[in-house]
Amino acid sequence: MHQSRVVPIELSTGETIYAEVASTPGERDVAAMTLNFDSVVQSITAIARQLNDGIASVAPDKATIEFSLQLSTQSGRLAALLVQGEANATIKVGLEWKRGNINDE
């Protein structure tokens, strides 16, 4: 069972934000720590790059992507979870082509 706590998270700008973070039983107490947001940014970047590569291969005129992440701690570090145990991940992709542009040569 996951517990949620509001914890401080340090941004690369040096500012601190507070976010609700899930932690698992047995995980060390993160409430007294300031977590670093870099690992979450790296996860978002990796997901966006991979989705972009797939979208580029079909060359739409317009693409929109929306995905949800849950913040969690793993080994005392902040992690971005796309799927955790249950199917609670959401990725919405919208692709649009202007009429006549599909497979134009």
N, C-alpha and C positions, 0 to 999 in steps of 0.2 A: 504494500500500500504506500502511496506517495503522500508526502506532507508538503504543503506549500508554506513558504516564508517570504517576507519582504526583506530583501537584502540590498546593500549598496553595491553598485557596479561602477567601476571607473572607466570612463571613456578615454580615447587617445588624446583628447584635448585637455585632460586633467580634471574635467568636471565629473561629478558623481551623480548618477541617477539611481532611483530605487525601483526595483522590479520584483514581481512575484515570481519565485523560482521554486520548482518542484525538487524535492530531494527524497531519496529512498532511505528506508531504515538501514542503519549501519553506516550511513554516510556521515563523515565528520560534520560537526556543527558549523555551517557556513554563515549563520546569522551574525557571528562576531567577526567575520572576514569581509574585506572589500574585494569583490571579484573583478576580473578583467574582462572587458567586452570584446577583445580582439578575436577570440576563438569563434564568437558568434558572427562577427563580420566575415571571417574566413569561410565559415559555413555558407553564409548567404552568397558570397562571391562564387564559391564552387558550384552551388546549385544554379545560380544565374548563368554562369558560363556554360554549363552543360546543357541547360535548356536553350540557351541562345544558339549553340552549335546545332541542335536538332531543328530549331526553327529556321535557321539560315539555310538548311538543306532543302526546304520546301519554298523558300523565298516569298513569303507573303508581303503584301504592300503595307500591312499593319499587323502588329502582334502585341498582345497584352498578356501579362503573366501576373498571377496573384497566388501567393502561397503563405501558409500559416506555420509558424514555428512555436514550440513550447520551450521555455527556458528551463533548464535542469542543471543539477550539479552532478559531475562524475569525477571521482577521485579528487574532490576539492576544487575542481575547475568548472567554470561556466560552460554549458554545452547547449547547442540549439538542436532540438529534436524535431524531426519531420514526422516520424512515426514512433510511437512508444507503446508497445504491448497491444493496444487496441487500435483499430483503424480510425484514428482521429486526425490524420493528416489531410490537408486540402491543398490541391494544386489546380488552379483554374487557368486554362490557356485559351485565348481567343485569337484566331487567325482570320485575316480578311484579305481578299484579292479583289482588285478592280476588274470589272468585266473586260474580258479580252486579254488580260495579262497572264493568264495561266498557260504555261508551256508555249508562250510566244517565242518565235525564233527569228 
